Amino acid sequence: MLNLYYKPTCPFCRRVLKVSEEFGVELNLFDISADLELREELIAKGGKTQVPFLEDTEKGEMIYESNDIIEYIRKNYTSV
């Protein structure tokens, strides 16, 4: 399961969302701007409130930085 912690106003988050849609990869979205508990959950998992933050629960991976997230999705969840 791919969980993406994001803010709708973040251009880097929007980039990850656009590319994942183009790849046909489904993400569970967690908007930290709308939910203080999600923000605290993000800090507990990654140590900071930076977004985008991808959590791959199946592979135990946690990744910051939009370019790294996009590359990870491309390598692990597409045939591109």
Residue pairs with C-beta under 8 A, 6 or more apart in sequence:
1 28
1 56
1 57
1 58
2 25
2 26
2 27
2 28
2 54
2 55
2 56
2 57
2 73
2 77
3 27
3 28
3 30
3 54
3 55
3 56
3 57
4 13
4 16
4 17
4 20
4 27
4 28
4 29
4 30
4 52
4 53
4 54
4 55
4 69
5 30
5 32
5 38
5 41
5 42
5 46
5 51
5 52
5 53
5 54
5 55
6 13
6 16
6 17
6 29
6 30
6 31
6 32
6 51
6 52
6 53
7 13
7 31
7 32
7 33
7 51
8 14
8 31
8 33
9 33
10 51
10 52
12 51
12 52
12 65
12 66
13 51
13 52
13 66
15 66
15 70
16 52
16 54
16 66
16 69
16 70
17 27
17 29
19 70
19 73
20 26
20 27
20 70
20 73
23 73
23 74
23 77
23 78
23 80
24 78
25 73
25 77
25 78
27 54
30 38
30 41
30 42
31 38
32 38
32 39
32 42
32 49
32 51
39 49
42 48
42 49
42 51
42 53
43 49
45 53
45 55
45 62
46 53
46 62
46 64
48 64
50 64
52 64
52 65
52 66
52 69
53 62
53 63
53 64
54 61
54 62
54 63
54 69
54 72
54 73
55 61
55 62
56 62
56 63
56 72
56 76
59 76
61 72
63 69
63 72
74 80
